[in-house]
Amino acid sequence: MTDPVAPSAPPPQGGAVSGPAEPDPRLPLGRRRTARRPLHGVLLLDKPLGWSSNDALQKAKWLLRAEKAGHTGTLDPLATGLLPLCFGAATKFSQVSLDADKAYRATLRLGQRMSTGDLEGQLIEERPVQVDRAMIEAACARFTGPITQVPPMHSALKKDGKALYEYARAGIEVERPARAVTIHRIDIVDWHDATLVIDVRCSKGTYIRTLAEDIGSTLGCGAHLAALRRTGSGALAADDAVTLAQLEAMSEPEREALLQPPDVLLSEWPRLALDDSEAGRFLTGLRRRVHQDDAPAVRVYGPDPRAFLGSAHITAGELIADRLLSPPEVQALVQQAAATHRSAVAA
């Protein structure tokens, strides 16, 4: 939902991609087909500039020879940074990452308004920049907390089945209802001349490009988004991500070792462990009685600490399954974790 930079091409759809992958256009013809295999886990990818999220997903999927994969929130070509990729069983929990708060580092160019609000547009207005730090702090404070945003015309949001940017390219402006979002904090990282760098922590659905334009408007000089990097999603951080170049240079076992278990997406949720018999019943979808307070979301494990079973909620002392792994998926994840541990010990 967060599409902070206008796409230069029709944006990819999120969610899982299974079955034969589309041939990677960036690979030589002779290298485009490879045998797929079941693989489960989460890869934290540092998406490069100029790549669509789907291009990056398909390249990583090809390098890992994975049967099923999906990403957890589109980053447009002009944005870089954290793109969590889900493989196999992890795709069942991708919505958790989609719904999580996001963190960005945004570079604003003050004094220039662009037709798209970013570098891809045409310059439509230029004004002198006569601001000080106090003015910038006040402008950022104005947009901190619950706010409403009108989605930009150059965005992937759809109206009547067509993306808004398609209307914009045809010179048509359509009405867009304002949306409620929350900006938890804005920190000024750097400011010199007409360049302002800020760190933003916000709810899903926040348009950073719109925020940049709104800050510029408040300052009276206008602004556009010159660069954007996603630095975090929920508890996940770009500092732990791997680049495609690094991934390509690795051996297959090294790539597999980078996969984190699916429950990394749920790491901020309370943990609940079941004994062997209760775990088996839970995996069949049966409700279980537990001595726990009500909770809207918990992550559930079997007696083996690595045996992640799925997500659930607790109501009136009953544990009710929401998303379950299959027994073969649980076993595969336990085996993957054991293999990774053995490799780490051997190293």
N, C-alpha and C positions, 0 to 999 in steps of 0.2 A: 504494500500500500504506500510505502514511502518512496516516491519517485522524485527526488530532489532536483534532478537535472533533466532537461528536455532530451528525449531520445532522438538519435539521428536516424534510426530505423525502427520499424514496428517492434515494440518491446516483446520479449519472450514471456510466455505464461509460466507462472511458478508451479510448484507441486512436483510430484514424482514423474520421472520419465522411465518407462520400463520397456522391455522388448528390445529389438535391434535399434541401436542409436543411429541418428542421421550421420552420414559421413562427415568427418571433420574437414571443412574446407581449407583449414590451415595445414593439413598434412598432405604429403605426396600421395598420388593415387595408389601406389603399391602398398601403402601402410595404413589404409583406411579400414581394413577389416581385421577383426581380432576375436578370438574366442572369449565369450563372456562367462562369468561365474558369480555365484551368490556371495555377496560381501555385505557386512553390516557395520554401521558406525557413522560417525560424524567427522568430516574433514573441515578444518578451519582454513579457508583459502583467502589469500590476499589478492583480490581481483585487480588485474592490471588496467591501466588507462587504455581506453580505446576498445576494450572487449565488452561485448554484451555479457550479461550474467549467464545466458544460456550457452554462449560459446565457451565460457570458462567452465561451466558445468560439464559440457560434452567432452572437453579436452581432459579434465580430471577423470571423468568416467572411463574414457578410453585408456588413460594411463594405468588405471587400477583394474581394468577389464571387468568392471562391475555390471551386473545385470540390470539393476534398478537404482535410480538416483534422482534427486530433486534438490533445488535450492530453497532457501527460506527467506526470500524477500529480494526483489529485484534491485540491483544497482545498475544505473544506466552507464553507457560507455564513458562519459566524461567524469564519472566518479570512480574512486579506487577504494580499497580497504576490505574489511571483513565481510566475507560471503560464506556463511556456514552451508556446507553441502551434506545432504543426508543420503546414506546408502542403505538399501535393503530395509531391514526392520526399522531403522531410524526414521524413515519417511513417514511412519505412523504418527510421529510426534513433531513433525515440522511446523504445525500450526502454533505450537508453544513458542517457537522462535519468531514466527511471523507476528505474534501478538506482543512480544516483549518490547520493553523500552529500547530505544536506540541511542547511540552516541556518535557524534560527528565532529570533525574539525573542518570548519568552513572558512574559505578565504573570500572576502568581499572586496570588490573594487568600488570605492566610493567615487561619486562624481559622474558616473556614467550609467545610463539606463539603456538596457538592451531589449529588443523586441521579444525575446524569449526569456529574459531574466537571467541568462547565462551567456557564456562565450560563443555559443552557436548562433546567436541572433545578430540582428543588425543594430548598430548604434542609433538610438532614436533621440537621445538628449544628453547633453554634457553640461555640467554646472561646476562652478568653483567649489572646492572643499574647504570650508571654514568651520572646523569643529575642534573641540578639545576633548580630553579624556572624560571630563565630567559629563559632557553632552552624550558621548558614546555610552557611558555607564547608564545614564538615565534612559537612553533609547533601548538598551538591552533589557533594563529592568521593566520597561513598559510591556515587553512581550514575554515576560517570565510568569509562569503560572497557567491557569486555564485560559485559553484564548480561542477565538474562532478564526479560521482561514478560509478564503475563497480559493479553491483549487485553480492553478494557472491553466490557461488554455493549452499551453504546450506541456501537456502531461498525458500519462497513459490512462487516466481515469476515463471510463466509458459512459457515453450517453446514447441511448437508443442503439446499442450494439456497436458503436463506433468510438474509437479513442478520440479524446479531445484534440490531440495534436493533429489529427486528420482534418478536423474542422478548421483549425488554425491555419494549416497549410493551404486550405482552400479560401482563406480570407473570411471565414465565417466565425463570428463569436456567438456562443450560446450561453444561456443563463446557467450558472453553477451555484447551487445552494452552499452557504457557508458550513464548514464542518468544525466540530469541537475537538480540539487537541490540547495537550498539556505540555508545556515546555518547563521542565523541572529546574534547569539552571542554564545560564549563559555565562561563560567565563572569557574574559578578554585575554588572549594569548600574546598578541603582538599588534602594534599599531604604529605605522610610520607612513608619512606622506598620505597617499590615498588608498593604502592597503590595510585592511583590518582582518585579523585572524581571530576567530572565536571557537571555543569548544561548546557544543550544545548537547544536552541530555534531554530527550523528549519522548513522548509517547509515539506509538505506531501511527502512521498516517500523517505525520507532520511533513510539510513541504519546506525544506530548508531554503530552496530558491525563493519561495514567497516570503520567508522570514528575512532573507537578505534584502529583498526589495522593500519590505515594510520598515526595516531599520534605516535604509537609505532615505525613504520618504520622511520618516520622523526627523532625521538629521537635516532635511531640507536640501540635500545635494543629490539624492538618488543613489542607487547602488545596484550592482548585479553580482551573481555568484561566479567567481573566477575559478574556484577549485573546491572539490569536496572529497573528503575521505571518511568512510565509516570506521570508527575506532572501537565500537562495541555494540553488542546485541545481547540484552539480558546480562548474564554473568560472563559471557564470552567476550574476549578481547582480541583486537587485531595484532597485538604484540605476540600472540601465540599462533598466528596464522603463517602459512607457508605460501610462497609464490609459485606460480606455474613453472617458472624457470628452475626453481629449486626442486620441485616435484619431478620434472622431466629428467633432471640430472641424477636422480636416485635410482637404486635398484628396486625391484618389485617388493621384496620384503621390507625395505626401508619405507616405502610408501604405505604399506599396510600398517606398519608400526605407528604411523601418524594418526590412524583412525581412533577417535575417542568413542567410548560406548554411547549408545543412544540416550542414556539417562543424563548425559552432560547437558542436554537441553532442558532438563527438569531439575537442575542442581539446586535451585533456590526453593524447591518444594520440600515439605516435611517427608521424612523417610519412614517407611513402615515395613518391618520384616515379619514373615510368616514362617511357621514350621513346615515340614515337608508335606504333611497331609493337607494342611490348610492351603498351602501354595498350589497343590494340585487341583483342589476344588476351585480356588480363585481363577485359575487358568481356564476353567470350563465356563466361567461367567457367573458362577453361583455367588450370591451375596454371603458375606461372612460376618459374624458377630465379632467386634473388636472392642477392647477397653481403651478407647481413644476419644478425645474430644472431636466434635464435628469439624470437618475441614473441607473446603471447596476443592482441594487438589492435593493428592499425595502420590509419591512414587513408591511402588511396592516391590519387595524382593523376597526371594526364597531363602532357605537356610544358608546356602552358599552366598557370601556377601556380594559376589559378582553376578548372581542370578537375578538380574532385573526382569520383572514379570510384566510390568505395564503401569498405567496410571489409573487412578480411581479417586473417589471422593467418599467422605464419611458423613452419613446422616443418621441421627438417632441411634448411634452405636453400630450401624451397619456399614461395612466396607462394600462399595458398589463400583464395579469395574467400569472404566471409561474406554481405554484403549489397551488391548492385550497383545502380548507377543504370543506366537504359537510355540508349543514345546520344542520343535526343531530349531526355531529362532533363538530361544533361550539357551539351548544346548550349544548352538553355533557361537553365540556370544561368549559363553563360558570358556569354550575351547579357544576362541580368538584371544581372550584376556590371558589365558594360561600360556599361550604361545608367545604373546608379547612379553609376558613376565619372564619366561625362559630366555628370550632373546636379550632382554635387558640385563639379566644376571650374567649371561655368557659374555656380553660386551664389557 
